[in-house]
Amino acid sequence: MSIRVLLADDQALLRGTFRLLIDSCADLEVVAEAADGQEAVDLARTHRPDVVLMDIRMPGTDGLAATAAICADPELSGTRVLVLTMYETDEYVAQALRVGASGFLGKYVTTDTLLAGIRTVAAGEALLSPGATRALIARFLAGPAPGALLVPPERLDDLTPREREVTALAARGRSNDEIAGELVLSVLTVRSHIQRALTKLGARDRAQLVVIAYQTGLVRPETRRAV
């Protein structure tokens, strides 16, 4: 079965370009296009896509508000949002992840990177572009706005020591293969630990698990010396 994609961008030319790229792949298909955030929310509820390719800056309801609405809708629990924008700043990355985005890419990325990104978030993995440095993301995620905590810190007590260890490594940007190598586990075992942590913490995907890890203090932002 193909991965169903909803395009949300206020520029018709870009939407047309993205549609051509996506529809050229046998495993991907565009099911609808939206020119603003509210239309994206409405079309997501109608078509139930696997992935929404979401621009941030759009007229009316912007991409961040639309992402929050989609990710908060229990009827769209199977829909992932990949934010694609020209404005790749740390604040935008943190806001997008806080409201539930599964990934973030700049519009300058290559075709192969974009298509791989869609497949990555559709598979439930987190995706952060190279320009979004982990240290800066961590700094913003560790200081959430009042009431923005996804889970209280004591919920970490529900995790086993191994699940906490695997979650912490995932939050530091390690892939499943890297975690498996570091802990001398099979990749299948790592995936099982990640899935159990997701279930226990009520996280919709790996990206949200990263946010929870920083917000609860399981992982601390790295501090760097001034040069």
Helices and strands as residue ranges (DSSP letters): E 3-8, H 12-23, E 28-34, H 37-47, E 51-54, H 63-72, G 74-76, E 80-85, H 90-98, E 103-106, H 111-122, E 127-128, H 134-141, G 153-158, H 161-171, H 176-183, H 187-201, H 206-215
